Structure formats: structure tokens, C-alpha cells
């Protein structure tokens, strides 16, 4: 079982909650804006603490409110890809890629810089500054940085929403290869039905509750 999630958190006047179990592949949290998709992703990442519940990913218990387990983000062995690439503007592409790589113990690394460059087709971008990249190029670099952290699973928050049609196709193909070739469990946020239909192994529909 890749994802076993049962979480609840009150946020203002809304109750954010999700309860699902999903196997390997890409699990999509699907629903309209305001449904709590990104908040749930943040709970799985350890960036937002649930009021109650349990989170287990790929056999590892990350959070259990009943017994007081709450692993910090850096111990959850995850890679996070945001809607905007969030590359460091003062670092060239090579340094952005290596940033995550250097943060993890060598024993936890399963992809080299050379592997990531070849897998993503970004060798020609290594000396570029982030401000010179297209949206699709920036997202491929962001995905590479996440993979080079040696993650056991990926969290992806609307990674295609700011891209034009051509760039969306380019990045979607990369995501399919991560799902099918690298076989990393992916928890993926989207409000786009077409995107979810193409990428998702499992779809978790969400809506907000008063």
C-alpha cells in the first residue's frame, strides 16, 4: 500500500479531511479550488500538522496523532514539486539540482546528477539562470532537484497549471516516466479532469466541508 491517509484539520471555518488508501502509481487528489487538496499534501509532507489522524506512506508511519508520532519533513524522505518551480534565483541550474542531493546522506541517494540530467533531458540547461528558463524547463529542473533528494515518494502540487499546452505535454510525459519507469509513488494535486484521467492510477475526489 503506497498511501494510507486518514487526516482531519480545522482551518478557519472549514474542516479539511481526507481518508483514503491507494496502491502504487500516481494517486490524484482531485477537486475544485478550496477543497483542501494542497492542505492535505502539506500534512503528508509534515508542513502542516493534522488535528487528528494517521499518515503512512510506502510502509513508513509518518504521523499518528493517537500515539504522538510526527516525523519532521526532512525525515519523511519525500520530494516536493510545487505549482511554481521555486528554483533558487541566485543559483544556476546545476547548483539548483545539487542542492537537494547534498542535503541527504549518500546511502539514501539512488540517482546521480548524471542520471537525472539524462532522464530529464536537461544537460543543455546546466549553466543557465532560472530566470532564463521556460516554464516547462523550470519544472523539469524542479523535478530533477526533487528526485536527487533520493525520495521514497513524490508530492506534486498542480505542477502543470501555469504551463502552456506544449510545455504541459512535455512535463506530463516526464511524470508518466517517473510513474512507470522509476515506479515512485506520487501523490498529485489537480483540478483538471483531463490531466487526472491521463496520469492517475487512483483518483481521490475531494470537496470542502463546513
Secondary structure, 3 states (H helix, E strand, C coil): CCEEEEEEEEECCEEEEEEEEECCCEEEEECCCCCCHHHHHHHHHCCCCCCEEEEEECCEEEEECCCCEECCHHHCCEEEECCCCCCCCCCEHHHHHHHHHHHCCHHHCCCCHHHHHHHHCCHHHCCCEHHHCCHHHHHHHHHHHHHCCCCCEEEEECCCCCCCHHHHHHHHHHHHHHHHHHCCEEEEEECCHHHHHHHCCEEEECCCEC
